[in-house]
């Protein structure tokens, strides 16, 4: 019995050739649209229902492209059907549209979607639909590979996973205090992200991670030996630095409470007439200006007072960088963090002070202000923290051991 020839054989040949050549084919979109019209609008009428189906196909095609390489699609010479080999098994259809639908069902059928398969879709979604940095994407994948890859729980269909199933797994990875709380919370953020997307796409009805009491798990203690620069060290460093561009940047950073990326993103028009500067953007590790704040929280955008000394530093920077709209972007290039830290390290070595990197300047200024009477809630606003707990983490190590020892002896004798 002979095989029936696909009525879309001609279109299939052109589409397969276009995909295999990895080039934009001028007729590709039109041919797919034509097939959709044949399949969804046999009477030739474009209805609201047909438009919705076309949009649904476009969405499926996007997800399928993230799960497999459509440039590997082949066409059968005898019957004109298109097919793709997945796990040594050919998946075929009469048309490209039908093949995409089958592939979507294979990869994303709600009955078979697992944490493992949906992790990849979530990663694709984050890369294309959110402003998350490539660095964060890389860190998420590393953590996933360490804790979830090939684990039995990651292969169970999402619809079958229960609160108890997650609890059992969490107990297994925290047993014996194997993980720090931070590492566990990072994993929980990944799982929450996957499940939120699954709820949005109606794969599951709700995120059952909300039903878990996380106080039941035990975590590995995390050493937080982050000592800030002291008030004396800060003044010595400021006094020792010169008036070159990087020295001025370090001096100004000691008068503000900024991340290094926020310092790089400052513009002259961020300075207000009342002597404050508005923090509203940053430069990422790829030297790309991001018109938003790290963490993308409303609290991150904030005003910061400028001291008289800070204003004088800015006046000197203006002399050295008069033509740029950005304070620390000169000749189109932002400050280099490595050069910033190199200048700071050189200064510390010359003064015999233990070197701490650029991030510790933010930490140091915050701790000095707190020890001199600034409240934790005021400091939270300056740091741009969305929660007070984040600020309290900053304040854990602000009192040097020798100061604590002196108070201990004075009180107890």
C-alpha positions in Angstrom: 0.0 0.0 0.0 1.5 3.3 -1.1 1.9 6.2 1.3 -0.3 9.2 0.8 1.7 12.2 -0.4 1.5 15.3 1.9 -0.6 18.1 0.3 2.0 20.5 1.8 5.0 18.7 0.1 6.1 21.8 -1.9 5.9 24.1 1.1 7.6 21.5 3.3 10.6 21.3 0.9 11.1 25.1 0.9 10.8 25.3 4.7 13.2 22.5 5.4 15.7 24.0 3.0 15.4 27.3 4.7 15.8 25.9 8.2 18.7 23.6 7.2 20.6 26.5 5.7 20.1 28.4 8.9 19.2 31.5 6.9 16.2 33.8 6.9 14.0 32.6 4.0 11.8 35.3 2.5 9.0 32.9 2.0 9.2 31.0 5.2 6.8 33.1 7.3 4.3 33.4 4.4 4.4 29.6 3.8 3.8 28.8 7.4 1.0 31.4 7.5 -0.5 29.7 4.4 -0.4 26.3 6.1 -2.0 27.7 9.1 -4.8 29.2 7.0 -5.3 25.9 5.3 -5.4 24.0 8.6 -7.2 26.5 10.7 -9.3 28.4 8.2 -10.4 25.9 5.5 -13.1 28.2 4.4 -10.7 31.1 4.0 -12.3 33.3 6.7 -10.0 34.9 9.3 -12.0 34.7 12.5 -11.0 35.7 16.1 -10.7 32.0 16.9 -8.3 31.4 14.0 -6.1 34.3 15.1 -5.9 32.9 18.6 -4.9 29.5 17.2 -2.2 31.2 15.0 -0.8 33.0 18.1 -0.9 29.7 20.0 1.2 28.1 17.2 3.7 30.9 17.3 4.1 30.4 21.1 4.5 26.6 20.7 7.1 27.1 17.9 9.1 29.5 20.2 9.2 26.9 23.0 10.1 24.0 20.6 13.0 26.0 19.2 14.3 26.2 22.8 14.0 22.5 23.3 15.4 21.1 20.0 17.2 22.2 16.8 14.6 22.7 14.1 17.3 23.1 11.5 17.7 19.3 11.7 14.3 18.8 10.3 14.3 16.5 7.2 11.8 15.7 4.5 10.8 12.2 3.2 11.4 12.1 -0.6 8.6 9.6 -1.1 5.6 11.2 0.7 6.9 14.7 1.4 6.3 14.4 5.2 8.6 16.3 7.5 10.4 14.6 10.5 12.9 15.1 13.2 14.9 12.5 15.1 14.4 12.8 18.9 16.2 10.3 21.1 16.7 8.0 18.1 13.0 8.1 17.3 11.6 9.9 14.3 8.7 12.3 15.0 6.9 13.0 11.7 3.9 15.0 10.4 2.2 15.9 7.2 3.2 19.6 7.6 5.6 21.8 9.5 2.8 23.1 11.6 1.8 19.6 12.6 5.3 18.6 13.4 5.8 21.6 15.7 2.5 20.7 17.4 3.8 17.1 18.0 7.1 18.3 19.2 5.5 20.7 21.6 3.3 17.8 23.0 6.4 15.7 23.3 8.4 18.2 25.3 5.7 20.2 27.0 2.6 18.1 27.4 1.3 19.1 30.8 0.8 15.5 31.7 4.5 14.8 31.3 6.2 18.1 32.2 8.8 17.6 34.9 11.0 19.9 36.9 13.9 18.8 34.6 12.1 19.6 31.3 10.5 22.8 32.6 13.7 24.1 34.0 15.0 24.5 30.4 11.8 26.3 29.4 12.1 28.6 32.4 15.7 29.4 31.6 14.7 30.2 28.0 11.8 32.4 29.2 14.1 34.3 31.6 16.7 34.9 29.0 14.2 36.2 26.5 11.4 37.8 28.6 13.2 39.2 31.6 16.2 41.5 32.3 18.1 38.9 34.4 21.9 39.0 33.8 23.8 36.2 32.0 25.8 35.9 35.2 22.7 35.0 37.2 21.6 32.6 34.5 25.0 30.8 34.6 24.9 30.7 38.5 21.3 29.2 38.4 22.4 26.5 36.0 25.4 25.6 38.1 23.3 25.3 41.2 20.7 23.2 39.3 23.3 20.9 38.0 24.7 20.5 41.5 21.5 19.8 43.4 18.7 18.8 41.0 20.2 17.3 37.8 19.3 13.6 37.5 17.6 13.6 40.9 14.4 11.4 41.1 12.3 14.4 42.1 13.2 16.3 38.9 11.9 13.5 36.7 8.4 13.3 38.3 5.6 15.1 36.4 4.8 18.4 38.0 1.2 17.6 38.4 2.2 14.6 40.5 4.6 16.5 42.8 3.1 17.2 46.2 4.2 19.3 49.2 5.3 16.2 50.9 7.5 15.2 48.0 9.3 18.6 48.2 9.7 18.3 51.9 11.2 14.8 51.7 13.7 16.1 49.1 14.6 19.2 51.1 15.2 17.1 54.2 17.5 14.9 52.2 19.7 17.7 51.0 19.8 19.6 54.3 20.3 16.5 56.5 23.5 16.8 58.5 23.6 20.5 57.7 25.0 20.0 54.2 23.9 23.3 52.8 24.1 26.9 53.9 20.9 28.7 54.3 21.9 31.0 51.4 22.5 28.1 49.0 19.3 26.5 50.0 17.4 29.7 49.5 19.0 30.1 46.0 17.7 26.7 45.1 14.3 27.5 46.5 14.2 30.7 44.3 14.9 28.6 41.2 12.1 26.1 42.1 9.7 29.0 42.8 10.5 30.5 39.5 9.8 27.3 37.6 6.5 26.7 39.5 5.3 30.3 39.1 5.8 29.9 35.3 4.0 26.5 35.4 1.1 28.1 37.2 1.0 31.0 34.6 0.9 28.5 31.8 -1.8 26.4 33.5 0.4 23.3 33.8 -0.3 23.2 37.5 -2.9 25.0 39.6 -0.8 26.3 42.4 2.8 26.5 43.8 2.8 24.1 46.7 6.1 25.4 48.0 4.1 28.0 49.8 2.7 25.3 52.1 6.2 24.3 53.5 7.5 25.3 56.9 11.1 26.0 56.2 12.1 26.4 59.8 12.1 22.6 60.1 15.3 22.3 58.0 18.9 22.6 59.4 21.5 24.5 57.6 25.3 24.7 57.6 26.6 27.7 59.4 28.0 30.3 57.1 31.2 32.2 58.0 30.7 35.9 57.6 34.1 37.3 58.3 33.5 40.5 56.4 35.2 43.3 58.3 34.7 46.8 57.0 37.3 49.6 56.8 37.4 51.4 60.1 36.8 55.2 60.5 40.5 55.7 60.9 41.4 53.6 57.9 38.8 55.4 55.8 40.3 58.8 56.6 43.8 57.7 56.0 42.9 56.2 52.6 41.1 59.4 51.6 44.0 61.5 52.7 46.6 59.4 50.9 44.8 59.3 47.5 45.7 61.8 44.8 43.4 63.6 42.4 43.6 61.3 39.4 40.3 60.1 38.0 40.3 56.7 39.8 41.4 58.2 43.1 38.5 60.7 42.9 36.1 57.8 42.2 37.4 56.0 45.3 37.1 59.1 47.4 33.5 59.7 46.3 32.6 56.1 46.9 33.8 56.6 50.5 31.3 59.4 50.8 28.3 57.5 49.4 26.7 54.1 50.0 26.8 52.7 46.5 27.5 49.5 44.6 30.4 49.9 42.2 28.0 49.4 39.2 25.8 52.3 40.6 28.8 54.5 40.9 29.6 53.9 37.2 26.0 54.7 36.2 25.8 58.1 37.8 25.0 61.0 35.5 25.5 64.7 36.1 21.8 65.4 35.8 21.1 62.9 38.6 22.3 65.7 41.0 19.4 67.7 42.3 19.4 71.4 43.3 19.0 70.5 47.0 22.3 68.7 47.2 21.2 65.1 46.7 22.0 62.6 44.0 19.4 60.2 42.6 20.5 56.5 42.2 18.4 55.0 39.4 20.7 53.0 37.1 23.9 50.8 37.0 26.5 49.6 34.6 26.7 45.8 34.6 29.7 43.5 34.3 29.5 43.7 30.5 29.8 47.5 30.6 26.1 47.9 29.5 24.2 50.7 31.0 21.0 49.4 32.7 18.2 51.9 33.2 17.2 50.2 36.4 18.5 49.1 39.7 20.1 45.8 40.7 17.3 43.6 42.0 14.7 45.7 40.1 13.0 46.8 43.3 11.4 50.2 43.9 13.5 50.6 47.1 16.7 50.5 45.0 15.9 53.8 43.4 16.7 56.4 46.0 18.1 59.8 46.8 21.4 60.1 48.6 22.6 63.3 50.3 25.9 64.8 49.1 28.3 66.1 51.7 30.3 69.3 51.1 33.4 67.2 50.6 31.5 65.0 48.1 30.5 68.1 46.1 34.1 69.3 46.0 35.2 65.8 44.7 32.5 66.0 42.0 33.7 69.5 40.9 37.2 68.1 40.4 35.8 65.1 38.4 33.9 67.6 36.2 37.2 69.3 35.4 38.7 66.0 34.2 35.6 64.7 32.5 33.7 67.8 31.2 32.1 66.5 28.1 30.4 63.3 29.3 26.8 63.2 30.5 28.0 60.4 32.9 30.2 61.3 35.9 32.4 58.2 35.6 32.1 57.3 31.9 35.0 58.9 30.2 35.6 58.7 26.4 32.7 56.3 26.2 34.3 53.8 28.7 33.0 53.3 32.3 35.4 52.9 35.2 37.0 49.5 35.1 36.3 47.6 38.4 39.7 45.9 38.2 41.5 49.2 37.8 39.4 50.7 40.6 40.4 47.9 42.9 44.0 48.0 41.8 44.3 51.7 42.8 42.6 50.9 46.2 44.9 48.0 46.8 48.0 50.1 46.0 46.9 52.7 48.4 46.2 50.2 51.2 49.6 48.5 50.7 51.4 51.9 50.9 49.5 52.6 54.2 49.9 49.1 55.7 46.1 48.7 55.7 44.4 45.4 55.0 42.9 45.7 51.5 39.2 45.1 50.9 37.6 45.3 47.5 35.2 47.9 46.1 32.1 46.3 47.5 33.5 46.7 51.0 33.5 50.5 50.6 29.7 50.5 50.5 29.7 48.1 53.5 32.3 50.3 55.4 30.4 53.6 54.9 27.2 52.0 56.0 28.8 50.6 59.1 30.5 53.9 60.1 27.2 55.8 59.7 25.4 53.2 61.8 28.0 53.3 64.6 27.6 57.1 64.6 23.9 57.1 65.2 22.1 56.5 61.9 19.2 54.1 62.5 18.8 50.8 60.7 15.7 52.0 58.9 17.5 55.1 57.6 20.4 53.0 56.5 18.0 50.6 54.7 16.8 53.5 52.5 20.3 54.6 51.7 21.4 51.1 50.8 18.3 50.5 48.7 17.4 47.3 50.5 13.9 46.1 50.0 13.8 44.5 53.5 15.3 45.4 56.8 16.7 41.9 57.1 19.1 42.6 54.3 20.3 45.7 56.1 20.8 43.7 59.3 22.9 41.2 57.4 25.2 44.2 56.6 25.4 45.2 60.2 26.4 41.8 61.7 30.1 42.5 61.8 30.4 46.2 62.2 31.8 46.3 65.7 35.5 45.2 65.7 36.5 42.4 68.2 38.8 44.7 70.1 36.0 47.2 70.7 33.7 44.5 72.0 36.5 43.2 74.2 37.1 46.7 75.7 33.5 47.1 76.5 33.4 43.6 78.0 36.3 44.4 80.3 34.9 47.9 81.3 31.5 46.5 82.2 32.5 43.3 84.0 35.9 44.3 85.3 
